[in-house]
Amino acid sequence: MVHQHVEPIFDNRYDAGRRLAKELAGYAGGQVVVLGIPNGGVAVALGVALTLGAELDVIVSRKIPLPLHPEACFGSVTDDGTTIIDEEIVRRAGLTEAQINYQVNRVRMDIRHRCLLYHQAQRPVSVSGKTVIIVDDGFASGYTMRAAVTSVRSRHPAAVIAAAPVGPEHVVKALGAVADGVVTCVTGRHTPFYVADYYRFWQDVGDEEVLNCLREYRLRRQGLKIEPPKKTGLV
């Protein structure tokens, strides 16, 4: 199938985050938590959280790669153990239970490492009774977002919104069945669909950039809370 040309819309993930924040403006001022999916989703989530005045944290959701085909996947796992598996792909690939367990356990080991790195000494943000906006840099298969939404549901939020700058039409529709809302800047209708096509500058986001985003958020939020000195009448 021919790969159709798509005109890039976003400069980079930070630009995409600012634009996505405009689509989510209706949530500003409420009890809102923004959860970025590492790695690229955290760079997008930074602008969303700052614009909405929301709390920011991460939710680690990783795809489960097919054996010998790491670019493809058959499900996703989150940091609390929530696992989504596409049984149809498993059947077509002829995966055994041992192969499935091996791949899932490898992903869980990676998730444990990332959780320790990203959270460090800080406790995860409470989402109970709040609106949670889960942000990624784009929907592709939808597995990581679906697992993240399912995971957050168990933490008793008021609502769960799936958000990304771009996603294919069929995935956006499918996520609408598991999330309370799905928000994108643009919906792709071409096949094959590649998230990177919508970005002028697309590169892998490393762990250090994720940590820098979280540090920048904390510093910016602290700066917003600094009050001017009170007048004392002294010149």
C-alpha positions as CSV (number, residue, x, y, z in Angstrom):
1,M,0.0,0.0,0.0
2,V,1.4,3.4,-0.9
3,H,2.3,5.7,1.9
4,Q,0.4,8.9,1.3
5,H,2.1,12.2,2.0
6,V,0.9,14.2,5.0
7,E,1.7,17.8,5.6
8,P,3.3,18.3,9.1
9,I,1.1,20.2,11.5
10,F,3.2,20.5,14.7
11,D,6.8,21.8,15.0
12,N,7.6,19.4,17.8
13,R,6.0,17.8,20.9
14,Y,6.1,21.0,22.9
15,D,4.3,22.9,20.1
16,A,1.8,20.0,20.0
17,G,1.3,20.3,23.7
18,R,0.4,24.0,23.5
19,R,-2.0,23.3,20.7
20,L,-3.6,20.3,22.5
21,A,-4.0,22.5,25.6
22,K,-6.3,24.8,23.6
23,E,-8.6,21.9,22.7
24,L,-8.7,21.0,26.4
25,A,-9.3,24.6,27.6
26,G,-12.7,23.6,29.0
27,Y,-11.0,21.7,31.8
28,A,-9.0,24.7,33.1
29,G,-9.7,25.7,36.7
30,G,-11.1,22.3,37.8
31,Q,-9.7,19.5,39.8
32,V,-7.6,18.1,37.0
33,V,-4.6,15.8,36.9
34,V,-2.6,15.4,33.6
35,L,-0.7,12.1,33.2
36,G,1.9,11.9,30.5
37,I,2.8,8.6,28.9
38,P,6.6,8.3,28.7
39,N,8.5,9.0,26.8
40,G,7.1,11.4,24.2
41,G,3.8,11.9,25.9
42,V,5.4,13.7,28.8
43,A,6.8,16.5,26.6
44,V,3.3,17.0,25.2
45,A,1.7,16.8,28.7
46,L,4.0,19.5,30.1
47,G,2.3,22.3,28.1
48,V,-1.1,20.9,28.8
49,A,-0.6,20.8,32.5
50,L,0.9,24.3,32.7
51,T,-1.8,25.8,30.5
52,L,-4.7,24.2,32.4
53,G,-3.1,24.9,35.8
54,A,-3.3,21.1,36.5
55,E,-1.2,18.7,38.4
56,L,1.3,16.7,36.3
57,D,2.5,13.1,36.7
58,V,3.4,10.2,34.6
59,I,1.7,6.9,33.9
60,V,4.0,4.3,32.5
61,S,2.3,2.3,29.8
62,R,4.4,0.2,27.4
63,K,3.6,-1.9,24.3
64,I,4.2,-5.6,24.4
65,P,6.4,-6.3,21.3
66,L,5.8,-9.4,19.1
67,P,8.8,-11.8,19.2
68,L,11.2,-11.2,16.3
69,H,9.1,-8.2,15.3
70,P,9.7,-5.5,17.9
71,E,8.1,-2.8,15.7
72,A,4.8,-4.6,16.1
73,C,2.9,-5.3,19.3
74,F,0.1,-7.5,20.7
75,G,-0.9,-5.4,23.7
76,S,0.3,-3.1,26.5
77,V,1.2,-3.2,30.2
78,T,1.0,-0.3,32.8
79,D,2.9,0.5,36.0
80,D,0.2,-1.1,38.2
81,G,0.2,-4.4,36.2
82,T,-2.9,-3.7,34.1
83,T,-2.4,-5.7,30.9
84,I,-4.3,-5.4,27.6
85,I,-3.7,-8.2,25.1
86,D,-5.1,-8.5,21.6
87,E,-6.2,-12.1,21.4
88,E,-6.7,-11.9,17.6
89,I,-3.1,-10.8,17.0
90,V,-1.9,-13.5,19.4
91,R,-3.9,-16.1,17.5
92,R,-2.6,-15.0,14.1
93,A,1.0,-14.9,15.3
94,G,0.6,-18.3,16.9
95,L,2.1,-17.2,20.2
96,T,2.4,-19.8,23.0
97,E,1.6,-18.9,26.6
98,A,5.3,-19.2,27.4
99,Q,6.1,-16.6,24.7
100,I,3.4,-14.3,25.9
101,N,4.5,-14.5,29.5
102,Y,8.2,-13.9,28.5
103,Q,7.4,-10.8,26.5
104,V,5.1,-9.4,29.3
105,N,7.7,-10.0,32.0
106,R,10.3,-8.2,30.0
107,V,8.1,-5.2,29.6
108,R,7.2,-5.2,33.3
109,M,10.9,-5.1,34.2
110,D,11.4,-2.1,32.0
111,I,8.4,-0.4,33.6
112,R,9.7,-1.0,37.1
113,H,13.0,0.7,36.1
114,R,11.2,3.7,34.6
115,C,8.9,4.1,37.6
116,L,11.9,4.3,40.0
117,L,13.6,6.7,37.7
118,Y,10.6,9.1,37.1
119,H,9.0,9.1,40.5
120,Q,12.3,8.9,42.5
121,A,11.4,9.9,46.1
122,Q,8.0,11.5,45.1
123,R,4.7,9.7,45.6
124,P,2.4,9.4,42.6
125,V,-0.3,12.2,42.4
126,S,-3.7,11.2,43.8
127,V,-6.4,11.1,41.1
128,S,-9.3,10.1,43.3
129,G,-12.4,12.2,42.5
130,K,-10.5,14.3,39.9
131,T,-10.7,14.6,36.2
132,V,-7.7,12.8,34.7
133,I,-6.4,13.7,31.3
134,I,-4.0,11.0,29.9
135,V,-1.7,12.5,27.3
136,D,0.4,10.8,24.6
137,D,2.2,12.3,21.6
138,G,-0.1,10.5,19.3
139,F,-2.4,7.5,19.1
140,A,-1.1,4.7,16.8
141,S,-2.5,1.3,17.8
142,G,-4.2,2.7,20.8
143,Y,-2.9,-0.1,23.1
144,T,-0.8,2.1,25.5
145,M,-3.7,4.6,25.9
146,R,-6.3,1.9,26.4
147,A,-4.2,0.2,29.1
148,A,-3.6,3.6,30.8
149,V,-7.3,4.4,30.8
150,T,-8.1,1.0,32.3
151,S,-5.4,1.4,34.9
152,V,-6.6,4.9,36.0
153,R,-10.2,3.7,36.3
154,S,-9.2,1.5,39.3
155,R,-8.0,4.7,41.2
156,H,-11.5,6.1,41.3
157,P,-11.2,9.3,39.2
158,A,-14.3,11.5,38.4
159,A,-13.6,11.1,34.7
160,V,-10.8,9.9,32.4
161,I,-10.0,11.7,29.2
162,A,-7.7,10.3,26.5
163,A,-5.8,13.1,24.7
164,A,-3.2,13.3,21.9
165,P,-2.4,15.8,19.2
166,V,-3.2,13.3,16.5
167,G,-4.6,9.8,16.0
168,P,-6.2,7.6,13.3
169,E,-10.0,7.8,13.0
170,H,-10.6,4.2,13.9
171,V,-8.4,4.3,17.0
172,V,-10.0,7.6,18.2
173,K,-13.4,5.9,17.8
174,A,-12.3,2.8,19.7
175,L,-10.9,4.7,22.6
176,G,-14.2,6.5,22.9
177,A,-15.6,3.2,24.2
178,V,-13.2,3.0,27.2
179,A,-12.6,6.7,28.0
180,D,-15.1,9.4,29.1
181,G,-13.8,11.6,26.3
182,V,-11.2,11.6,23.5
183,V,-9.6,14.8,22.5
184,T,-7.3,15.4,19.5
185,C,-6.2,18.4,17.4
186,V,-6.6,16.4,14.2
187,T,-7.8,13.0,13.2
188,G,-6.0,11.1,10.5
189,R,-7.9,9.2,7.8
190,H,-5.1,7.9,5.6
191,T,-3.5,4.5,5.6
192,P,-0.9,3.6,6.7
193,F,-0.9,6.0,9.6
194,Y,2.3,7.3,11.2
195,V,2.3,9.7,14.1
196,A,5.7,11.1,13.1
197,D,4.2,12.4,9.8
198,Y,2.4,15.1,11.6
199,Y,5.6,16.5,13.2
200,R,8.2,18.6,11.4
201,F,10.9,17.6,14.0
202,W,10.4,14.0,15.3
203,Q,13.1,12.3,17.4
204,D,13.2,9.8,20.2
205,V,12.7,11.3,23.7
206,G,15.2,10.0,26.3
207,D,14.7,9.6,30.0
208,E,16.7,12.7,30.7
209,E,14.3,14.8,28.7
210,V,11.4,13.3,30.6
211,L,13.0,14.2,33.9
212,N,13.7,17.7,32.6
213,C,10.0,18.1,31.7
214,L,9.0,17.1,35.2
215,R,11.6,19.4,36.8
216,E,10.5,22.3,34.6
217,Y,6.9,21.7,35.6
218,R,7.8,21.9,39.3
219,L,9.9,25.0,38.8
220,R,7.2,26.8,36.7
221,R,4.5,25.9,39.2
222,Q,6.6,27.1,42.1
223,G,7.2,30.4,40.3
224,L,3.5,30.9,39.7
225,K,2.9,30.5,43.5
226,I,5.4,33.1,44.5
227,E,3.5,36.1,45.9
228,P,4.8,39.7,45.7
229,P,6.2,41.1,49.0
230,K,3.6,42.9,51.2
231,K,3.9,46.6,51.4
232,T,5.1,47.8,54.8
233,G,4.8,51.5,54.3
234,L,8.6,51.8,54.4
235,V,10.4,53.5,51.5
